[in-house]
Amino acid sequence: MAAIVTVAAAFGGLVLGCRAEQRDARAEQREINAEQREEEDQRRAYAERVDFYRFGSNVVVVSNSVRVMSMRLVLRGRAGVWWDLKFIRPCSEITIPNAMLFRSMASQVPELPRLTEADLDGLLLEFEDPDSRSWIRTSGGTVSRSEWKPDSAKVAWVDTERWNLAPKDSPGCA
């Protein structure tokens, strides 16, 4: 009888020990998941400070970051069609009339079929943050990782385009 009690107690201890290990493993996994979310939030911090949207017949690009980031507008659905914004000044906002985008593309790539307002529905903003991570953002919407790498690490303002000569102060910078 003592042997049965001993075996039952050992079995009960084994079950309780397994459950404790499972609880510890779940708690450890929750902690790891929370750390990973926090790290991803930190990585996304710069990306969340950049936005763009279409407003009427203009494209507005906003950088609420105090750091310089290389940027370009990309036309989804038309492989290879993009406008290099180079570096937009920190804490600034630029407005680019659609007509200027069309004109610059027509002069740079004359063999490209003429772009229309409807084509700009697929416009995306691609940029590289100060930590050399690339991101892509939909107009006024979601941001996700990108594989784009700017060709030049040299900071050079786009000062030949009228839209970048006089950027406004960004409303999101203090």
C-alpha positions as a LaTeX table, in Angstrom:
\begin{tabular}{lrrr}
\hline
Residue & $x$ (\AA) & $y$ (\AA) & $z$ (\AA) \\
\hline
Met1 & 0.00 & 0.00 & 0.00 \\
Ala2 & 2.84 & 2.36 & 0.82 \\
Ala3 & 4.29 & 1.67 & $-2.61$ \\
Ile4 & 1.02 & 2.71 & $-4.29$ \\
Val5 & 0.91 & 5.93 & $-2.28$ \\
Thr6 & 4.54 & 6.61 & $-3.14$ \\
Val7 & 3.93 & 5.99 & $-6.86$ \\
Ala8 & 0.77 & 8.15 & $-6.83$ \\
Ala9 & 2.62 & 10.96 & $-5.03$ \\
Ala10 & 5.50 & 10.73 & $-7.50$ \\
Phe11 & 3.10 & 10.78 & $-10.43$ \\
Gly12 & 1.23 & 13.76 & $-8.94$ \\
Gly13 & 4.52 & 15.58 & $-8.43$ \\
Leu14 & 5.50 & 14.84 & $-12.02$ \\
Val15 & 2.20 & 16.22 & $-13.35$ \\
Leu16 & 2.47 & 19.34 & $-11.19$ \\
Gly17 & 6.10 & 19.81 & $-12.28$ \\
Cys18 & 5.15 & 19.50 & $-15.97$ \\
Arg19 & 2.35 & 22.04 & $-15.55$ \\
Ala20 & 4.69 & 24.45 & $-13.79$ \\
Glu21 & 7.19 & 24.07 & $-16.62$ \\
Gln22 & 4.45 & 24.74 & $-19.18$ \\
Arg23 & 3.37 & 27.89 & $-17.28$ \\
Asp24 & 6.97 & 29.05 & $-17.12$ \\
Ala25 & 7.46 & 28.37 & $-20.84$ \\
Arg26 & 4.28 & 30.31 & $-21.73$ \\
Ala27 & 5.32 & 33.22 & $-19.51$ \\
Glu28 & 8.77 & 33.22 & $-21.10$ \\
Gln29 & 7.24 & 33.16 & $-24.61$ \\
Arg30 & 4.94 & 36.09 & $-23.71$ \\
Glu31 & 7.97 & 38.02 & $-22.48$ \\
Ile32 & 9.89 & 37.24 & $-25.70$ \\
Asn33 & 6.88 & 38.29 & $-27.81$ \\
Ala34 & 6.56 & 41.57 & $-25.87$ \\
Glu35 & 10.28 & 42.29 & $-26.37$ \\
Gln36 & 9.98 & 41.56 & $-30.09$ \\
Arg37 & 6.96 & 43.91 & $-30.40$ \\
Glu38 & 8.87 & 46.62 & $-28.55$ \\
Glu39 & 11.91 & 46.18 & $-30.81$ \\
Glu40 & 9.70 & 46.32 & $-33.93$ \\
Asp41 & 7.98 & 49.46 & $-32.60$ \\
Gln42 & 11.40 & 51.05 & $-32.10$ \\
Arg43 & 12.46 & 50.04 & $-35.63$ \\
Arg44 & 9.23 & 51.53 & $-37.04$ \\
Ala45 & 9.57 & 54.80 & $-35.10$ \\
Tyr46 & 11.22 & 56.68 & $-37.99$ \\
Ala47 & 8.91 & 55.09 & $-40.55$ \\
Glu48 & 5.85 & 56.28 & $-38.65$ \\
Arg49 & 7.09 & 59.87 & $-38.87$ \\
Val50 & 6.95 & 59.93 & $-42.69$ \\
Asp51 & 3.74 & 60.14 & $-44.67$ \\
Phe52 & 2.37 & 61.17 & $-48.04$ \\
Tyr53 & $-1.05$ & 61.67 & $-49.48$ \\
Arg54 & $-2.79$ & 62.88 & $-52.58$ \\
Phe55 & $-4.76$ & 66.08 & $-52.17$ \\
Gly56 & $-6.66$ & 67.29 & $-55.20$ \\
Ser57 & $-4.19$ & 67.40 & $-58.08$ \\
Asn58 & $-1.14$ & 67.33 & $-55.79$ \\
Val59 & 1.00 & 64.83 & $-53.96$ \\
Val60 & 2.04 & 65.95 & $-50.47$ \\
Val61 & 5.10 & 64.36 & $-48.80$ \\
Val62 & 5.56 & 64.99 & $-45.08$ \\
Ser63 & 8.64 & 64.28 & $-42.99$ \\
Asn64 & 8.02 & 64.73 & $-39.27$ \\
Ser65 & 11.47 & 63.32 & $-38.59$ \\
Val66 & 14.35 & 65.42 & $-37.37$ \\
Arg67 & 16.66 & 63.08 & $-39.30$ \\
Val68 & 17.39 & 63.05 & $-43.02$ \\
Met69 & 15.89 & 60.21 & $-45.07$ \\
Ser70 & 16.33 & 59.32 & $-48.73$ \\
Met71 & 12.94 & 59.06 & $-50.49$ \\
Arg72 & 11.31 & 58.31 & $-53.79$ \\
Leu73 & 7.80 & 58.05 & $-55.19$ \\
Val74 & 7.11 & 54.72 & $-56.89$ \\
Leu75 & 4.28 & 53.92 & $-59.26$ \\
Arg76 & 2.86 & 50.49 & $-58.44$ \\
Gly77 & 1.86 & 48.48 & $-61.48$ \\
Arg78 & 4.40 & 50.19 & $-63.75$ \\
Ala79 & 7.71 & 48.46 & $-63.14$ \\
Gly80 & 10.59 & 50.87 & $-63.03$ \\
Val81 & 8.56 & 54.09 & $-62.82$ \\
Trp82 & 9.69 & 56.24 & $-59.91$ \\
Trp83 & 10.64 & 59.80 & $-59.02$ \\
Asp84 & 13.75 & 60.29 & $-56.91$ \\
Leu85 & 13.00 & 62.82 & $-54.18$ \\
Lys86 & 16.57 & 62.38 & $-52.90$ \\
Phe87 & 16.48 & 63.82 & $-49.39$ \\
Ile88 & 13.63 & 65.92 & $-48.10$ \\
Arg89 & 14.69 & 68.35 & $-45.42$ \\
Pro90 & 13.86 & 67.17 & $-41.89$ \\
Cys91 & 10.60 & 68.47 & $-40.41$ \\
Ser92 & 9.32 & 69.65 & $-43.76$ \\
Glu93 & 6.41 & 69.17 & $-46.10$ \\
Ile94 & 6.51 & 69.45 & $-49.87$ \\
Thr95 & 3.67 & 69.67 & $-52.35$ \\
Ile96 & 4.20 & 68.31 & $-55.85$ \\
Pro97 & 1.56 & 69.08 & $-58.49$ \\
Asn98 & 0.60 & 65.98 & $-60.50$ \\
Ala99 & 1.33 & 67.92 & $-63.69$ \\
Met100 & 4.96 & 68.33 & $-62.59$ \\
Leu101 & 5.25 & 64.58 & $-61.98$ \\
Phe102 & 3.87 & 63.91 & $-65.46$ \\
Arg103 & 6.16 & 66.50 & $-67.05$ \\
Ser104 & 9.30 & 65.24 & $-65.32$ \\
Met105 & 8.54 & 61.63 & $-66.27$ \\
Ala106 & 7.83 & 62.62 & $-69.87$ \\
Ser107 & 11.17 & 64.43 & $-70.09$ \\
Gln108 & 13.17 & 61.72 & $-68.30$ \\
Val109 & 11.58 & 58.69 & $-69.99$ \\
Pro110 & 9.99 & 59.87 & $-73.25$ \\
Glu111 & 9.35 & 56.32 & $-74.43$ \\
Leu112 & 7.01 & 55.68 & $-71.47$ \\
Pro113 & 3.31 & 55.84 & $-72.37$ \\
Arg114 & 1.70 & 59.02 & $-71.10$ \\
Leu115 & 0.72 & 58.84 & $-67.42$ \\
Thr116 & $-2.74$ & 59.88 & $-66.23$ \\
Glu117 & $-4.33$ & 60.88 & $-62.94$ \\
Ala118 & $-5.70$ & 57.33 & $-62.65$ \\
Asp119 & $-2.15$ & 55.96 & $-62.80$ \\
Leu120 & $-1.31$ & 57.91 & $-59.65$ \\
Asp121 & $-3.79$ & 55.79 & $-57.67$ \\
Gly122 & $-0.95$ & 53.28 & $-57.42$ \\
Leu123 & 1.58 & 55.79 & $-56.07$ \\
Leu124 & 3.72 & 54.69 & $-53.11$ \\
Leu125 & 6.41 & 56.43 & $-51.05$ \\
Glu126 & 9.58 & 54.45 & $-50.50$ \\
Phe127 & 12.21 & 55.70 & $-48.06$ \\
Glu128 & 15.23 & 54.68 & $-46.05$ \\
Asp129 & 15.38 & 55.57 & $-42.36$ \\
Pro130 & 18.55 & 56.77 & $-40.57$ \\
Asp131 & 19.23 & 53.16 & $-39.49$ \\
Ser132 & 19.43 & 52.10 & $-43.18$ \\
Arg133 & 16.13 & 50.19 & $-43.10$ \\
Ser134 & 13.90 & 50.69 & $-46.13$ \\
Trp135 & 10.14 & 51.18 & $-45.91$ \\
Ile136 & 7.24 & 51.64 & $-48.29$ \\
Arg137 & 4.05 & 53.54 & $-47.49$ \\
Thr138 & 0.72 & 53.71 & $-49.24$ \\
Ser139 & $-0.96$ & 57.08 & $-49.64$ \\
Gly140 & $-2.10$ & 58.10 & $-46.16$ \\
Gly141 & $-1.99$ & 54.47 & $-45.05$ \\
Thr142 & 0.05 & 51.48 & $-44.11$ \\
Val143 & 3.80 & 51.20 & $-43.86$ \\
Ser144 & 5.80 & 48.01 & $-44.38$ \\
Arg145 & 9.38 & 46.93 & $-44.97$ \\
Ser146 & 10.92 & 47.31 & $-48.41$ \\
Glu147 & 13.99 & 45.93 & $-50.16$ \\
Trp148 & 14.89 & 49.27 & $-51.80$ \\
Lys149 & 18.39 & 50.61 & $-51.24$ \\
Pro150 & 19.22 & 54.14 & $-52.38$ \\
Asp151 & 22.17 & 54.36 & $-54.76$ \\
Ser152 & 23.81 & 57.25 & $-52.99$ \\
Ala153 & 24.50 & 57.78 & $-49.33$ \\
Lys154 & 25.46 & 61.38 & $-50.04$ \\
Val155 & 23.03 & 63.98 & $-48.74$ \\
Ala156 & 21.92 & 66.14 & $-51.67$ \\
Trp157 & 18.74 & 68.18 & $-51.61$ \\
Val158 & 16.62 & 68.11 & $-54.73$ \\
Asp159 & 16.98 & 71.81 & $-55.39$ \\
Thr160 & 16.37 & 71.86 & $-59.11$ \\
Glu161 & 12.67 & 71.06 & $-58.80$ \\
Arg162 & 10.41 & 73.98 & $-57.99$ \\
Trp163 & 8.42 & 71.93 & $-55.48$ \\
Asn164 & 11.47 & 71.41 & $-53.26$ \\
Leu165 & 12.82 & 74.96 & $-53.35$ \\
Ala166 & 10.56 & 76.24 & $-50.60$ \\
Pro167 & 9.36 & 73.40 & $-48.37$ \\
Lys168 & 6.88 & 74.25 & $-45.63$ \\
Asp169 & 7.49 & 73.40 & $-42.01$ \\
Ser170 & 5.97 & 70.05 & $-41.14$ \\
Pro171 & 2.98 & 70.33 & $-38.81$ \\
Gly172 & 4.12 & 67.25 & $-36.82$ \\
Cys173 & 7.51 & 68.60 & $-35.70$ \\
Ala174 & 7.91 & 70.63 & $-32.57$ \\
\hline
\end{tabular}
